[in-house]
């Protein structure tokens, strides 16, 4: 029932393997899938990994740098796999510990075949015996027996051991008649708590709940009678809400009731100049004239106590001071020992709390800490190395591995390649409501215009009022900012089919020789099935070159839910054999979160896709490229 057992190094060298079934032609190797989908993506904290049609499990021997892998069909349930992994690990390490470091001895591992057969046979025999030992309990000891006529004839305390066993199994029959059942007790407790808040049983109303309303009614009647005595009615005496304004100091002042708040007829002369839409962060040009956005800046070091890499620049008197904060917590652990899981558990709990405080989704923080723990268990830290430096080094490696893009982020090169085929490059922006899809679409458009691209904006948000007008203003501003810029808006108004509008826009862009089509879509919550079906239809009909998810940097656990459900909807509702998925992300409102940059890690970990840009403000130049080093430093700060 086991298909594959393998022993390999963390560098990917397979030392020993045993295949018990032949892989079908074209099926991926479980070992290759484990390396690419788990080890490289820093997901070693998972319990198992599915590589169709296999379920893969693994364990590490970190002191020797080995990985032990077992794969079997995912439809089977094999409860002894973990025990088999531990047995193979202990026997292999005990037999070949002195040979692992020398690749020249790779032929010596062939003698492990007979040892493995014996180990597998022992574990399977043990499992069969344990299954034989289990037997169903008698019916008179089951809960269903309590509902039979025979059980009702047995008096409590009498009837022999069978009745006593039945009573014990049924959870009743010997209880004190005066005592209430758990259900009754919990219900009574709820009613008591509600009664204390002034809500009694149905049909009755507590006095405490009724008094405020009665007092309010009495007060109202007194006021009404006073108004009537004064010769006026209550409605006539009621004053409307007064307008309020604030002066320069923030104090409230009375506003003129005739003040007009509708500025829709503001003349063009009163409007802000387009140059005000360009911030200070204008990008730089390469030698070939290519315009590139600036990288995300590393926040200034505030003298954090977690940097163990710059000890050489710290004065000797300052080195003696005990560290504080996250890494200072780890300094209390001793050095020069082989790390066990029990030693790392308190430290990893502290690290998980730290990551969650940085806005990392709780589940992802747990998986990441488990992965780091699995990479440290069994390793020996040197006598001059603290546990804090070992954990920081392992965590930095894990974070960098996750955040480093696994696919190309050179959009300009992709645009050039597609344009050579005679069609425009299409980018579709998707996301939930209010995250800034249209605003960041305009920032990307500005970046493309600086690179001399002809851009067509497709207004496919036919639901939100003002969405088309917002894009029209952006197109007008972008034209005014760049002399000779070619950026136009393609819209069909509101209430139309977004998939049809996108298709017409792409056809128009192909005929008019545009380089890029930017498709704006309506914001939708990930649980809104009708809107998610419409989005999947738009993607399936038009097959854009890149699907960009626009998300907020403010979200925590919600980032995982949004991305996973968007991807799930694109898979389930597209109707395609090979459905499309999210290709990249733009993280908005990054200037509002200080060092709580966990959303970047959560989104990248969930999708395995890169963050293309980061939004840092309200102007067209407030678009940055993500810097992995900056994110890692902020997470460990």
Backbone torsions as a table, in degrees:
resi	resn	phi	psi	omega
1	UNK	NA	-20.8	172.4
2	UNK	-82.0	130.7	-178.2
3	UNK	-92.0	-35.9	-173.9
4	UNK	-152.4	137.7	170.6
5	UNK	-131.8	132.1	-175.7
6	UNK	-143.6	152.5	173.4
7	UNK	-126.4	123.4	-178.3
8	UNK	-139.3	160.9	175.8
9	UNK	-84.6	164.6	177.6
10	UNK	-67.5	-15.5	174.6
11	UNK	-83.5	-4.5	176.2
12	UNK	99.9	5.8	179.4
13	UNK	-85.5	121.4	-179.5
14	UNK	-83.6	116.5	-179.2
15	UNK	-86.3	-39.9	-177.4
16	UNK	-152.5	143.3	179.3
17	UNK	-149.4	151.7	176.4
18	UNK	-137.9	118.1	177.6
19	UNK	-101.7	125.9	179.2
20	UNK	-108.1	1.0	176.6
21	UNK	-150.8	152.1	-179.5
22	UNK	-89.7	128.2	177.5
23	UNK	-69.6	141.7	177.2
24	UNK	-69.9	152.0	-178.5
25	UNK	-59.2	132.0	179.1
26	UNK	87.7	-9.2	-180.0
27	UNK	-74.2	139.1	-179.3
28	UNK	-71.2	148.1	177.1
29	UNK	-71.4	133.2	178.6
30	UNK	-59.9	-33.7	179.4
31	UNK	-67.5	-44.0	178.1
32	UNK	-62.8	-41.4	179.1
33	UNK	-64.6	-37.4	178.3
34	UNK	-65.2	-42.5	-178.7
35	UNK	-65.1	-47.4	-176.1
36	UNK	-76.4	-34.2	-174.3
37	UNK	-96.8	-15.1	-176.5
38	UNK	-123.5	-58.8	-173.5
39	UNK	-67.7	-44.5	-179.9
40	UNK	-71.4	-36.6	-177.7
41	UNK	-84.4	5.5	177.5
42	UNK	57.2	52.1	178.1
43	UNK	-118.9	30.1	-176.9
44	UNK	-68.7	-13.5	178.1
45	UNK	-76.4	-7.5	178.2
46	UNK	-70.0	155.2	178.1
47	UNK	-76.1	-34.7	-177.7
48	UNK	-157.6	168.9	-178.1
49	UNK	-140.6	131.5	-179.3
50	UNK	-96.5	118.8	173.3
51	UNK	-123.3	91.9	-171.3
52	UNK	-42.2	130.0	2.6
53	UNK	-97.9	25.6	-172.3
54	UNK	-105.7	153.1	166.4
55	UNK	-108.9	121.3	-172.7
56	UNK	-110.1	132.6	173.4
57	UNK	-125.6	155.9	-173.9
58	UNK	-152.9	164.6	172.3
59	UNK	-150.4	160.1	-174.5
60	UNK	-113.6	150.7	164.0
61	UNK	-120.0	85.3	-170.7
62	UNK	-66.5	-26.8	180.0
63	UNK	-67.3	-26.3	178.0
64	UNK	-108.5	-5.3	-179.3
65	UNK	69.9	37.9	-177.0
66	UNK	-113.4	154.0	175.9
67	UNK	-126.1	128.7	179.0
68	UNK	-108.6	128.0	-170.3
69	UNK	-126.2	137.1	172.7
70	UNK	-130.1	132.8	179.4
71	UNK	-129.5	138.7	174.7
72	UNK	-146.8	169.5	-179.5
73	UNK	-61.6	134.6	-174.2
74	UNK	-69.7	-16.4	179.2
75	UNK	-78.7	-11.8	-178.7
76	UNK	-95.0	149.5	174.8
77	UNK	-112.9	109.4	-178.0
78	UNK	-116.9	98.9	-175.0
79	UNK	-71.8	-11.3	-175.8
80	UNK	-98.9	11.2	-176.8
81	UNK	-65.0	-44.4	-179.7
82	UNK	-62.1	-40.5	178.3
83	UNK	-65.7	-37.2	177.6
84	UNK	-65.1	-42.2	178.7
85	UNK	-59.8	-46.1	-180.0
86	UNK	-63.4	-39.7	-179.8
87	UNK	-67.1	-43.4	178.3
88	UNK	-63.8	-41.2	179.6
89	UNK	-61.0	-48.2	-176.6
90	UNK	-66.8	-42.9	-178.5
91	UNK	-70.6	-40.7	-179.2
92	UNK	-66.8	-46.1	-179.4
93	UNK	-65.5	-38.4	179.1
94	UNK	-67.8	-28.2	-175.7
95	UNK	-89.1	-35.8	-171.9
96	UNK	-120.7	22.5	-176.6
97	UNK	-57.2	-39.2	-176.4
98	UNK	-80.8	-9.6	-176.4
99	UNK	-104.1	-11.7	-171.5
100	UNK	-63.6	-36.9	-174.6
101	UNK	-72.9	-12.9	-176.0
102	UNK	-112.0	113.5	-178.6
103	UNK	-67.8	-21.5	-178.6
104	UNK	-65.7	-18.1	-178.7
105	UNK	-94.2	21.3	-173.6
106	UNK	-65.4	-26.5	179.0
107	UNK	-71.9	-19.5	-177.5
108	UNK	-70.9	-18.1	-176.9
109	UNK	-75.2	-10.0	-179.0
110	UNK	-64.2	-26.1	179.9
111	UNK	-71.4	-7.9	177.4
112	UNK	-74.5	-9.9	-179.5
113	UNK	-58.5	-49.8	-178.7
114	UNK	-66.8	-37.2	178.2
115	UNK	-62.9	-42.9	-179.3
116	UNK	-64.5	-41.2	179.1
117	UNK	-58.4	-41.8	179.2
118	UNK	-66.2	-42.4	-180.0
119	UNK	-62.9	-46.0	-179.5
120	UNK	-62.9	-41.3	-179.8
121	UNK	-64.0	-42.7	179.7
122	UNK	-62.6	-43.9	-177.7
123	UNK	-68.6	-40.7	178.9
124	UNK	-66.2	-39.2	176.5
125	UNK	-63.4	-41.9	178.5
126	UNK	-61.9	-39.1	-180.0
127	UNK	-67.9	-38.8	178.5
128	UNK	-65.0	-41.8	179.6
129	UNK	-64.1	-38.7	179.8
130	UNK	-66.7	-32.1	178.3
131	UNK	-73.0	-34.2	178.0
132	UNK	-68.2	-32.7	-177.6
133	UNK	-67.7	-22.0	-178.9
134	UNK	-83.6	133.7	178.6
135	UNK	-140.9	149.1	179.7
136	UNK	-67.6	146.0	-179.8
137	UNK	-75.8	156.4	179.3
138	UNK	-60.6	154.2	-177.6
139	UNK	-65.4	-33.2	-178.0
140	UNK	-73.4	-2.6	174.0
141	UNK	-105.0	5.1	-178.1
142	UNK	-94.7	166.2	-180.0
143	UNK	-71.4	-32.2	179.5
144	UNK	-64.8	-27.5	179.2
145	UNK	-60.7	-28.8	-177.9
146	UNK	-67.3	-19.6	-179.2
147	UNK	-93.9	5.8	-178.5
148	UNK	-93.3	163.4	178.8
149	UNK	-65.8	-37.8	-179.7
150	UNK	-61.3	-40.7	179.6
151	UNK	-67.8	-32.6	-179.1
152	UNK	-70.1	-21.9	-179.5
153	UNK	-82.2	-13.9	-179.0
154	UNK	-84.6	122.0	-179.9
155	UNK	-78.7	148.0	178.5
156	UNK	-60.7	134.3	178.2
157	UNK	85.9	-7.8	-179.8
158	UNK	-127.0	172.1	174.4
159	UNK	98.2	7.8	173.0
160	UNK	85.2	-175.7	-174.5
161	UNK	-68.6	-31.4	179.9
162	UNK	-63.2	-42.6	179.1
163	UNK	-66.8	-40.0	179.2
164	UNK	-64.0	-41.4	177.7
165	UNK	-64.8	-38.9	178.7
166	UNK	-64.7	-40.7	178.9
167	UNK	-63.5	-42.3	179.8
168	UNK	-65.1	-40.4	179.8
169	UNK	-70.0	-33.3	-178.5
170	UNK	-78.6	-12.2	178.5
171	UNK	77.3	12.6	-179.8
172	UNK	-160.0	-172.9	177.6
173	UNK	99.1	-29.3	178.9
174	UNK	-115.0	7.0	-178.5
175	UNK	-77.5	161.8	179.2
176	UNK	-67.5	126.8	-177.7
177	UNK	-60.1	-26.8	-178.0
178	UNK	-80.1	-13.1	-177.7
179	UNK	-83.6	150.0	-179.6
180	UNK	-93.4	153.2	179.0
181	UNK	-70.8	162.7	178.7
182	UNK	-58.3	-36.6	-179.4
183	UNK	-65.7	-43.0	-179.0
184	UNK	-65.4	-41.8	-179.3
185	UNK	-62.0	-43.6	-179.5
186	UNK	-66.5	-37.5	178.0
187	UNK	-65.1	-42.8	178.6
188	UNK	-63.2	-38.7	179.0
189	UNK	-64.6	-40.2	177.7
190	UNK	-63.5	-43.6	179.0
191	UNK	-62.9	-37.6	179.2
192	UNK	-64.8	-42.5	179.2
193	UNK	-65.8	-39.9	177.8
194	UNK	-65.9	-36.4	178.8
195	UNK	-64.2	-35.1	177.8
196	UNK	-67.3	-25.2	177.2
197	UNK	-90.2	5.0	175.3
198	UNK	94.7	14.2	178.7
199	UNK	-119.3	118.6	-179.8
200	UNK	-102.3	-168.0	177.3
201	UNK	-62.4	166.8	-177.9
202	UNK	-60.5	137.4	179.3
203	UNK	92.0	-11.7	179.7
204	UNK	-125.7	154.4	179.9
205	UNK	-136.4	126.6	-178.8
206	UNK	-62.5	152.4	-179.0
207	UNK	-65.8	-34.2	-177.7
208	UNK	-65.7	-33.2	-179.5
209	UNK	-77.4	-29.9	-177.0
210	UNK	-82.2	-25.6	-174.4
211	UNK	-63.4	-44.8	-179.3
212	UNK	-59.5	-42.9	179.4
213	UNK	-64.6	-40.5	179.5
214	UNK	-63.9	-41.8	179.8
215	UNK	-64.4	-39.9	179.1
216	UNK	-65.5	-40.2	178.7
217	UNK	-64.4	-40.9	179.2
218	UNK	-63.9	-42.5	178.9
219	UNK	-63.3	-38.8	178.7
220	UNK	-65.1	-40.0	179.7
221	UNK	-65.6	-36.1	178.4
222	UNK	-65.2	-42.5	178.9
223	UNK	-64.5	-41.7	-179.8
224	UNK	-62.7	-40.9	-179.6
225	UNK	-67.2	-35.5	178.4
226	UNK	-66.7	-41.2	178.0
227	UNK	-64.1	-39.9	179.8
228	UNK	-65.2	-38.3	178.6
229	UNK	-65.5	-30.9	179.4
230	UNK	-79.2	-4.1	176.9
231	UNK	92.2	12.5	179.8
232	UNK	-127.8	166.3	178.1
233	UNK	-97.0	157.2	179.6
234	UNK	-60.0	-37.6	-177.9
235	UNK	-69.5	-33.8	179.8
236	UNK	-71.9	-34.1	-177.5
237	UNK	-77.6	-17.6	-177.1
238	UNK	-68.8	131.3	-178.5
239	UNK	-97.0	142.6	178.4
240	UNK	-74.0	167.3	179.6
241	UNK	-69.0	129.3	-177.7
242	UNK	-83.5	140.0	176.0
243	UNK	-72.7	146.7	-177.6
244	UNK	-133.6	142.2	177.3
245	UNK	-132.0	171.7	-178.0
246	UNK	-130.1	139.1	178.9
247	UNK	-85.9	-172.5	-176.7
248	UNK	-64.7	-26.5	-179.9
249	UNK	-86.0	-3.5	-178.8
250	UNK	92.8	-0.1	-179.9
251	UNK	-80.0	145.3	-179.7
252	UNK	-78.5	137.3	177.3
253	UNK	-132.0	157.2	177.9
254	UNK	-75.0	133.6	-179.3
255	UNK	-99.8	157.7	177.4
256	UNK	-68.7	122.5	-178.3
257	UNK	-59.0	-24.2	-179.3
258	UNK	-86.7	5.5	-179.2
259	UNK	-62.0	136.9	-177.6
260	UNK	-97.5	128.3	-178.8
261	UNK	-104.3	-1.8	-179.5
262	UNK	-90.8	111.7	-178.6
263	UNK	-106.0	18.4	-176.3
264	UNK	-67.5	-20.8	-179.3
265	UNK	-98.1	23.6	178.8
266	UNK	-62.6	133.7	-178.2
267	UNK	-74.2	161.6	-179.0
268	UNK	-63.8	-28.6	-179.3
269	UNK	-67.8	-28.5	-179.5
270	UNK	-83.6	-12.3	-176.1
271	UNK	-72.0	157.1	179.6
272	UNK	-69.5	146.5	178.6
273	UNK	-68.6	145.0	-179.9
274	UNK	-59.5	-29.1	-179.0
275	UNK	-63.6	-19.8	177.8
276	UNK	-70.6	-9.8	-179.5
277	UNK	-90.3	3.5	176.4
278	UNK	-107.7	121.8	-178.7
279	UNK	-87.3	-167.8	-178.0
280	UNK	-81.2	-16.7	-173.9
281	UNK	-90.3	49.9	178.1
282	UNK	-67.6	138.0	-176.4
283	UNK	-68.7	-176.1	-177.8
284	UNK	-118.8	155.8	179.8
285	UNK	-107.3	140.1	177.4
286	UNK	-81.6	177.5	-178.5
287	UNK	-63.5	-29.1	179.8
288	UNK	-87.2	7.0	178.3
289	UNK	89.5	-0.1	-179.8
290	UNK	-71.1	130.1	178.1
291	UNK	-90.8	130.0	-178.3
292	UNK	-128.7	140.9	177.9
293	UNK	-69.8	153.9	178.8
294	UNK	-70.8	156.4	175.7
295	UNK	-81.5	154.5	177.5
296	UNK	-63.3	128.2	-175.6
297	UNK	-76.2	144.9	175.9
298	UNK	-78.3	122.7	179.8
299	UNK	-59.1	149.5	-177.5
300	UNK	-61.4	140.6	179.9
301	UNK	-71.7	124.7	-178.0
302	UNK	-98.0	27.8	179.0
303	UNK	76.3	32.5	-178.6
304	UNK	-59.5	157.2	-175.1
305	UNK	-100.6	9.8	-173.3
306	UNK	-103.1	5.1	-177.3
307	UNK	-94.3	105.4	179.9
308	UNK	-96.7	1.8	-175.3
309	UNK	-90.2	-10.2	-175.4
310	UNK	-113.4	33.5	-177.3
311	UNK	-64.4	-26.8	-177.7
312	UNK	-68.1	-23.2	-178.8
313	UNK	-93.4	0.4	-178.0
314	UNK	-95.5	131.9	177.6
315	UNK	-59.0	155.7	-176.0
316	UNK	-64.0	-36.3	-178.4
317	UNK	-69.9	-26.1	178.0
318	UNK	-81.0	-25.5	179.8
319	UNK	-65.8	-27.8	-176.1
320	UNK	-76.8	-15.3	-179.4
321	UNK	-72.0	136.5	179.5
322	UNK	-68.6	142.3	179.0
323	UNK	-75.8	154.4	178.1
324	UNK	-124.9	174.3	178.0
325	UNK	83.6	-157.6	-174.1
326	UNK	-61.9	-53.9	-177.0
327	UNK	-72.4	-26.4	175.2
328	UNK	-64.8	-27.7	176.8
329	UNK	-63.4	-35.3	-178.5
330	UNK	-78.5	-17.7	-176.7
331	UNK	-65.9	-18.6	-177.6
332	UNK	-75.7	-7.3	-179.4
333	UNK	-88.1	148.2	-176.4
334	UNK	-78.9	158.9	179.3
335	UNK	-109.8	171.8	176.8
336	UNK	73.1	42.7	179.7
337	UNK	-144.6	160.6	175.5
338	UNK	-82.5	124.3	-173.9
339	UNK	-77.6	132.6	173.4
340	UNK	-111.7	164.0	-178.6
341	UNK	-62.3	-35.4	178.9
342	UNK	-65.9	-31.8	178.8
343	UNK	-69.1	-34.8	-175.1
344	UNK	-87.3	-16.0	-173.4
345	UNK	-58.7	-48.7	178.3
346	UNK	-63.3	-39.0	-179.7
347	UNK	-66.1	-40.3	180.0
348	UNK	-70.4	-31.0	174.9
349	UNK	-64.4	-41.2	177.1
350	UNK	-65.8	-39.7	178.9
351	UNK	-65.5	-39.8	178.3
352	UNK	-62.7	-43.4	178.0
353	UNK	-62.1	-37.3	178.8
354	UNK	-64.7	-44.7	-179.3
355	UNK	-66.2	-41.2	177.7
356	UNK	-62.3	-37.1	175.9
357	UNK	-65.5	-21.7	175.7
358	UNK	-88.9	11.8	175.4
359	UNK	80.1	19.1	172.9
360	UNK	-78.8	138.1	178.3
361	UNK	-57.4	140.2	-173.1
362	UNK	-60.3	-42.9	-179.8
363	UNK	-63.2	-40.7	-179.0
364	UNK	-69.9	-38.1	176.2
365	UNK	-61.4	-39.1	178.3
366	UNK	-64.5	-47.8	180.0
367	UNK	-62.4	-39.5	-178.2
368	UNK	-66.5	-43.6	178.6
369	UNK	-65.9	-36.9	176.5
370	UNK	-65.6	-37.4	178.4
371	UNK	-66.6	-42.1	178.1
372	UNK	-65.6	-39.6	178.4
373	UNK	-61.6	-44.4	179.8
374	UNK	-63.5	-26.5	178.0
375	UNK	-83.4	-12.6	-178.6
376	UNK	-106.1	-24.9	-177.4
377	UNK	-62.8	128.8	179.2
378	UNK	93.4	-11.5	178.2
379	UNK	-84.2	157.1	-179.5
380	UNK	-114.0	124.8	177.4
381	UNK	-90.2	141.1	-174.9
382	UNK	-69.2	166.7	-178.5
383	UNK	-66.6	-20.3	179.4
384	UNK	-108.4	15.1	179.1
385	UNK	-116.7	127.5	179.7
386	UNK	-86.2	161.3	177.8
387	UNK	-64.3	-31.9	-179.7
388	UNK	-63.0	-43.2	179.7
389	UNK	-68.1	-35.7	178.0
390	UNK	-65.6	-44.1	179.7
391	UNK	-67.0	-42.1	-179.3
392	UNK	-63.9	-42.3	180.0
393	UNK	-63.2	-44.3	179.5
394	UNK	-67.1	-39.5	-179.8
395	UNK	-68.9	-39.3	176.8
396	UNK	-61.8	-42.7	178.1
397	UNK	-62.2	-42.9	-179.2
398	UNK	-66.1	-45.1	-179.0
399	UNK	-65.1	-43.0	179.9
400	UNK	-64.0	-37.2	179.6
401	UNK	-66.2	-36.4	179.9
402	UNK	-72.8	-44.1	-172.5
403	UNK	-80.4	-21.4	179.3
404	UNK	-68.8	126.2	-176.5
405	UNK	-61.4	136.7	176.7
406	UNK	-93.3	-4.9	177.2
407	UNK	-134.1	168.7	-175.6
408	UNK	-67.7	139.1	174.8
409	UNK	-112.4	12.3	179.6
410	UNK	-84.2	86.9	-177.0
411	UNK	-68.0	-36.1	-178.4
412	UNK	-62.9	-38.7	177.8
413	UNK	-65.7	-40.0	178.2
414	UNK	-64.8	-38.4	179.0
415	UNK	-63.2	-43.7	-179.9
416	UNK	-62.9	-41.3	-179.4
417	UNK	-64.6	-42.1	-179.7
418	UNK	-70.6	-39.4	-179.7
419	UNK	-62.6	-27.7	179.1
420	UNK	-67.6	-18.3	176.7
421	UNK	-87.0	-3.0	177.0
422	UNK	91.2	15.8	178.0
423	UNK	-132.7	159.3	-179.7
424	UNK	-80.1	156.2	176.9
425	UNK	-87.5	126.7	-173.5
426	UNK	-109.4	129.0	176.5
427	UNK	-121.5	124.8	178.5
428	UNK	-108.6	129.1	-179.5
429	UNK	-101.2	124.7	-179.2
430	UNK	-128.7	162.6	178.6
431	UNK	159.9	178.4	-180.0
432	UNK	-82.7	178.6	-175.3
433	UNK	-70.0	139.9	168.0
434	UNK	76.4	14.3	-178.4
435	UNK	-89.3	-11.2	178.1
436	UNK	101.1	38.8	-179.2
437	UNK	-66.1	-48.6	-177.5
438	UNK	-66.1	-40.2	-179.7
439	UNK	-63.8	-45.6	-179.3
440	UNK	-75.2	-24.8	170.4
441	UNK	-61.1	-41.6	179.5
442	UNK	-67.6	-34.4	176.6
443	UNK	-65.7	-42.5	176.9
444	UNK	-64.5	-37.7	177.6
445	UNK	-62.2	-42.2	177.1
446	UNK	-60.9	-41.7	178.8
447	UNK	-62.7	-40.2	178.7
448	UNK	-69.1	-38.9	179.5
449	UNK	-65.0	-35.1	176.8
450	UNK	-65.2	-23.1	176.3
451	UNK	-97.2	19.3	172.8
452	UNK	62.4	37.9	176.2
453	UNK	-97.2	143.7	175.0
454	UNK	-88.8	120.2	-169.5
455	UNK	-117.4	136.8	172.1
456	UNK	-119.4	125.7	179.0
457	UNK	-98.2	123.6	179.2
458	UNK	-99.6	116.9	-178.4
459	UNK	-85.8	87.9	-178.9
460	UNK	-101.7	9.6	170.8
461	UNK	-89.9	89.2	-177.0
462	UNK	-97.6	15.0	-175.9
463	UNK	-110.4	-47.7	-174.4
464	UNK	-78.0	129.9	178.0
465	UNK	-65.1	131.9	179.3
466	UNK	87.6	-2.5	-177.4
467	UNK	-65.3	-43.1	-179.9
468	UNK	-67.1	-42.6	180.0
469	UNK	-63.5	-36.6	178.3
470	UNK	-62.1	-44.2	178.3
471	UNK	-67.3	-33.5	178.8
472	UNK	-65.5	-39.5	177.1
473	UNK	-64.9	-42.5	178.1
474	UNK	-61.1	-44.2	-179.9
475	UNK	-62.5	-40.8	179.0
476	UNK	-65.2	-42.5	179.6
477	UNK	-65.6	-41.4	-178.2
478	UNK	-66.1	-35.0	175.8
479	UNK	-64.7	-39.9	-178.7
480	UNK	-71.0	-27.7	-177.1
481	UNK	-75.9	-33.0	-174.4
482	UNK	-123.5	115.6	-179.8
483	UNK	-67.1	128.4	-179.7
484	UNK	82.2	7.2	-179.6
485	UNK	-70.2	140.6	178.2
486	UNK	-111.7	102.2	176.5
487	UNK	-143.3	122.7	-177.1
488	UNK	-130.2	159.2	179.9
489	UNK	-109.1	131.2	175.2
490	UNK	-112.1	115.1	-179.4
491	UNK	-141.3	156.4	177.6
492	UNK	-127.0	18.8	179.3
493	UNK	85.7	-160.2	-175.4
494	UNK	-106.7	159.5	175.6
495	UNK	78.8	7.3	-179.5
496	UNK	-94.8	172.1	178.7
497	UNK	-77.4	117.5	-178.0
498	UNK	-61.6	-35.4	-179.9
499	UNK	-64.0	-40.3	178.4
500	UNK	-67.1	-38.7	179.1
501	UNK	-65.0	-42.8	179.4
502	UNK	-63.1	-39.3	179.8
503	UNK	-64.6	-43.2	178.1
504	UNK	-65.8	-38.3	-179.7
505	UNK	-64.2	-41.7	179.7
506	UNK	-66.3	-39.9	177.4
507	UNK	-64.4	-41.0	178.1
508	UNK	-64.6	-40.9	180.0
509	UNK	-66.1	-35.0	178.3
510	UNK	-66.7	-41.6	-179.0
511	UNK	-69.6	-35.9	-176.2
512	UNK	-94.4	5.6	174.3
513	UNK	64.4	42.9	171.3
514	UNK	-78.1	153.0	-179.3
515	UNK	-88.4	-37.4	-173.8
516	UNK	-137.7	141.9	172.0
517	UNK	-117.1	122.1	177.3
518	UNK	-104.1	115.7	-175.4
519	UNK	-100.4	116.1	177.0
520	UNK	-93.1	131.0	-179.4
521	UNK	-118.3	162.9	179.4
522	UNK	-73.3	144.6	174.1
523	UNK	-69.8	143.8	-177.6
524	UNK	-151.7	142.1	175.0
525	UNK	-74.2	149.0	-173.4
526	UNK	-67.8	-16.3	179.9
527	UNK	-96.0	-0.7	-179.0
528	UNK	-85.3	96.2	-172.9
529	UNK	-63.2	-44.3	180.0
530	UNK	-58.6	-42.7	-179.8
531	UNK	-71.3	-33.7	177.3
532	UNK	-68.6	-34.3	174.6
533	UNK	-64.6	-40.1	178.6
534	UNK	-64.7	-38.3	177.9
535	UNK	-66.3	-43.3	178.5
536	UNK	-61.8	-36.1	177.5
537	UNK	-65.2	-42.9	179.5
538	UNK	-60.5	-42.2	-179.4
539	UNK	-68.6	-43.2	-177.0
540	UNK	-67.2	-37.3	-176.4
541	UNK	-73.9	-39.0	-171.3
542	UNK	-102.7	-17.4	178.2
543	UNK	45.3	66.5	-179.2
544	UNK	-65.0	156.6	-179.8
545	UNK	-71.8	-29.4	179.5
546	UNK	-146.5	131.6	175.7
547	UNK	-106.8	115.6	-174.8
548	UNK	-109.5	123.2	175.9
549	UNK	-91.7	125.9	178.8
550	UNK	-102.0	118.4	-177.6
551	UNK	-131.6	158.8	179.4
552	UNK	-83.8	145.7	173.4
553	UNK	-78.2	-5.2	-176.9
554	UNK	-85.3	-15.6	-173.7
555	UNK	-79.7	155.6	176.7
556	UNK	-116.5	-100.1	178.6
557	UNK	-63.7	-24.9	-177.2
558	UNK	-65.6	-26.0	-179.2
559	UNK	-61.0	-42.0	179.8
560	UNK	-64.2	-43.3	-178.5
561	UNK	-65.4	-43.3	-179.0
562	UNK	-62.6	-51.0	-175.9
563	UNK	-66.6	-44.3	-178.0
564	UNK	-64.7	-38.5	-179.2
565	UNK	-76.6	-31.6	173.9
566	UNK	-64.7	-45.5	178.1
567	UNK	-64.2	-40.0	179.1
568	UNK	-63.5	-40.2	179.1
569	UNK	-66.2	-40.5	178.3
570	UNK	-64.0	-31.6	177.5
571	UNK	-75.3	-44.7	-170.7
572	UNK	-78.7	-33.9	-170.4
573	UNK	-103.8	-0.3	-176.1
574	UNK	-77.6	-30.9	-176.8
575	UNK	75.9	12.7	-179.2
576	UNK	-103.0	151.0	177.3
577	UNK	-69.2	-37.1	179.1
578	UNK	-119.5	80.1	-173.8
579	UNK	-70.3	155.5	178.8
580	UNK	-82.1	157.5	177.4
581	UNK	-129.9	173.2	176.5
582	UNK	-64.4	132.5	-175.8
583	UNK	-99.8	-21.0	-178.1
584	UNK	-171.1	173.7	-175.3
585	UNK	-137.4	152.7	168.9
586	UNK	-121.4	126.6	-177.8
587	UNK	-102.0	118.7	-174.6
588	UNK	-101.1	166.8	175.9
589	UNK	57.8	36.2	-177.9
590	UNK	-73.1	-16.8	179.9
591	UNK	-81.0	-1.3	-176.1
592	UNK	-106.1	2.6	-169.0
593	UNK	-114.8	-0.4	-179.4
594	UNK	58.0	-119.0	-178.4
595	UNK	-104.1	12.3	179.1
596	UNK	-87.7	75.2	-171.5
597	UNK	-101.8	21.5	-174.9
598	UNK	-63.3	-24.6	-179.7
599	UNK	-61.8	-32.9	177.8
600	UNK	-62.5	-41.7	178.6
601	UNK	-69.0	-42.9	-178.3
602	UNK	-61.0	-45.4	-177.5
603	UNK	-68.0	-42.0	-179.7
604	UNK	-67.7	-40.5	-179.9
605	UNK	-65.2	-37.9	-176.8
606	UNK	-69.6	-43.5	-173.6
607	UNK	-99.4	-24.7	-172.3
608	UNK	71.9	12.3	-178.7
609	UNK	-107.2	156.3	-175.4
610	UNK	-80.7	156.8	169.6
611	UNK	-89.3	114.0	-174.6
612	UNK	-74.7	-47.0	-178.1
613	UNK	-142.1	164.5	176.9
614	UNK	-129.6	126.3	178.1
615	UNK	-85.9	129.2	-174.6
616	UNK	-126.4	16.2	-179.8
617	UNK	175.1	-164.0	-172.4
618	UNK	-106.9	-4.8	-179.1
619	UNK	-98.0	169.0	-176.1
620	UNK	-68.7	-22.3	-179.8
621	UNK	-89.7	-2.4	-178.4
622	UNK	-83.6	60.8	177.7
623	UNK	-133.8	124.2	-174.4
624	UNK	-123.9	152.3	169.9
625	UNK	-84.5	140.7	-178.0
626	UNK	-72.9	135.8	177.1
627	UNK	-107.5	115.3	-176.6
628	UNK	-60.9	-40.8	-178.9
629	UNK	-62.0	-38.5	179.7
630	UNK	-65.0	-44.1	-179.1
631	UNK	-64.9	-42.6	-179.4
632	UNK	-63.4	-44.2	179.5
633	UNK	-63.2	-39.6	-179.6
634	UNK	-67.7	-36.3	-179.8
635	UNK	-68.9	-33.7	-177.9
636	UNK	-96.7	3.2	-176.9
637	UNK	-68.6	NA	NA
